[in-house]
Amino acid sequence: MLDWCGGATRARVMLNCRRQKWCDAANCASQTSLSNIVYGMIDMVALSIMELRHLRYFVQVAEDLHFARAAAHLGISQPPLSQQIRALEEELQVRLLERTSRRVALTPAGRLFLDAARATLREADNAISVARRAARGELGELAIGFSASAPFVPEIAHAIADFRDRYPEISLALREIGGADHLEQIEDHLLDIAFRRGRAIPDLPDTLIAEPFLSERLYVACPPGHRLARQASVRIADLADEPIVLYANERSTFTSHLLDLLREGGVEPRIAQIVTDVTSLFGLAAAGIGVMVMVESLCNLQSPMLAYRPITDDTATIMLWLVRHRDPTLPCRNFLALLDSPTRP
């Protein structure tokens, strides 16, 4: 139970009960005038300001039906408790409790008010819980954009799984990104984070920041019987005259960087096929349509129909950048903390 005793926190108490509910309750109690009393009480409560602690005090007295025991449960003395209950009745202009020297009992209006007071306190507790959880980044949304290969990076895969486990009530959206439009999506808050490939830091607006996340070596994938598979490693020059299967340029920033890398190494790409999904890329390479150049993390996709060989040129690496707002949301900060966690395998 929240402690409302120590402050002057006030909230408008809106008891959202339909008129029919009060009529039915009144009829069941066989009190023809009770509905008029309750309607007047509700109208006054809806227009007045009272402290939530008044409701909490009343509920405790109504449950114990004994002022001394209720005061002990609330951690206050009995006289102030009696005064607060009288103040509540005076504000409502309705008697909620019948008091005698021997007993305390709820009036018919008090029984109805008890249900509404309990519901109001539950809603207040829930509202405060929601606010506090949102302030801790436990509620809300997180949208992550990624290149096709990023989910195969173990650090990213583990962080996403950990985030789902720790923050199950966060709406997590995972979207494959292509080209440069994801930068606009981050700036417009359609994405919180994006993982993108690039040899150099991307050109960003002042509101965004790019952090180097992982530098990966490039590999060649080809059938086991291919001539390049007989080598322990490959040089860029070895790809001269080799047909290559590529991921569509509009689907990935990686492709344009790869083409630049090949040309800088003196190799004019001989494009055999361009595809729009990763599975087709692997399938065509396995079928011998052309070799595939990929990042090291994709070697986690093992197939007996493919052999992977590292490209050993110094330039045959590419950076995975983490792009985000300079002032990230709380869910985004929680995800970044998981990425940086030293306990993650």
C-alpha positions, -999 to +999 in steps of 0.1 A: +000+000+000+014+034-009+021+058+020-001+089+015+000+099+052+031+120+051+022+146+025-005+168+012-008+150-021-042+154-035-060+138-064-094+143-079-114+112-070-136+102-099-158+072-090-167+059-124-199+040-116-229+039-139-262+052-125-277+018-131-252+001-108-262+024-079-299+019-086-295-019-086-275-018-053-301+005-038-329-017-048-312-048-034-308-029-001-345-020-002-336+016+005-358+038-017-340+069-007-305+055-009-301+061-046-307+098-041-281+099-013-255+080-034-261+101-065-256+133-044-225+118-028-210+108-062-218+143-077-200+159-048-170+136-049-166+142-086-165+179-081-145+181-049-109+175-040-100+151-012-068+134-001-064+098-011-054+090+024-091+097+034-101+068+013-074+046+026-084+054+062-120+047+054-112+014+038-091+003+067-119+012+092-145-005+070-124-037+069-116-038+107-149-023+119-129-011+149-112+023+151-084+012+175-074-018+153-076+003+121-054+030+137-028+003+146-028-011+111-024+024+097+004+033+121-014+064+135-033+071+168-070+067+170-082+104+175-067+116+142-082+086+124-117+094+138-112+131+128-103+121+092-133+099+089-156+126+102-140+151+077-147+126+049-183+123+059-187+160+062-173+166+027-196+140+013-225+151+035-233+114+040-229+092+070-207+062+061-204+045+095-227+039+124-208+043+156-219+031+191-199+025+222-198-012+214-196-015+176-189+002+143-209-008+113-212+004+077-243+022+066-259+011+033-243+042+016-210+032+033-211-003+018-215+011-017-188+037-011-164+010+001-164-008-032-159+025-051-131+036-027-112+003-031-114+006-069-102+042-068-072+033-046-063+004-069-064+027-099-042+053-081-017+026-071-016+013-107-011+048-121+018+054-099+033+020-106+030+027-144+047+061-140+076+047-119+081+018-143+081+041-173+107+063-155+129+032-152+125+024-188+104-007-182+075+004-203+073+019-237+087+010-271+121+002-286+126+001-324+159-014-337+169-012-373+196-036-385+214-048-416+207-083-428+238-097-411+236-078-378+214-104-360+241-130-365+265-110-345+265-128-311+267-096-290+236-082-307+216-115-307+223-120-269+214-083-261+181-086-279+173-119-261+183-104-227+162-073-233+131-094-241+136-114-209+143-083-186+117-060-201+088-081-214+064-052-214+085-031-238+071-033-273+102-044-292+102-037-330+130-052-351+132-039-387+156-047-415+170-015-430+184-007-463+201+023-480+203+055-460+166+060-452+171+046-417+190+078-407+158+098-414+138+072-395+161+076-364+159+114-367+121+112-369+120+088-339+107+059-360+138+040-350+158+043-317+189+024-329+203+012-362+231-011-369+247-004-403+278-014-422+303+010-435+341+015-440+339+051-426+318+069-401+285+079-417+276+115-423+250+123-397+229+153-386+239+169-353+211+151-334+225+117-342+257+099-332+275+069-347+296+046-325+319+019-339+305-014-326+324-042-343+350-044-370+346-076-390+369-093-415+354-102-449+352-138-461+345-156-493+319-183-495+320-208-523+313-245-529+338-269-513+350-280-547+358-244-559+394-235-565+393-208-538+381-234-512+414-252-517+432-222-503+435-215-466+429-178-473+420-155-502+434-122-515+412-096-532+432-102-564+421-138-563+385-126-571+395-112-605+372-128-632+352-146-605+314-143-609+300-128-577+265-129-563+255-097-545+228-084-521+208-056-538+224-023-532+192-006-522+188-032-495+222-028-479+249-002-475+274-031-475+272-038-512+284-004-523+313-006-499+322-040-512+322-029-548+344+001-539+368-023-520+371-046-550+378-018-574+403-002-551+421-036-551+422-037-589+393-061-594+364-051-616+334-070-602+318-096-624+283-096-612+265-129-618+233-122-599+217-096-575+193-108-549+171-092-523+173-117-494+201-135-476+189-170-481+190-166-519+225-152-516+236-183-498+217-206-521+231-192-553+267-193-539+261-230-529+248-237-564+280-223-579+264-194-596+290-171-581+311-166-550+298-145-521+317-120-501+304-116-466+312-105-431+327-130-406+295-132-384+276-148-413+300-178-410+277-188-382+254-200-409+272-233-415+264-254-446+281-285-460+275-270-494+297-240-486+333-233-476+343-201-460+378-185-465+390-152-450+402-124-472+435-114-457+441-080-473+445-053-446+416-034-462+392-064-462+374-053-431+342-034-425+328-016-395+294-022-380+282+011-367+256+017-340+236+049-349+213+065-323+201+098-309+224+118-288+197+118-261+183+082-262+150+071-246+151+051-214+143+018-231+171+026-255+195+033-227+186+000-211+193-018-243+227-001-247+236-011-212+230-048-222+252-044-252+279-031-230+274-058-203+307-075-194+288-106-182+273-114-216+291-143-233 
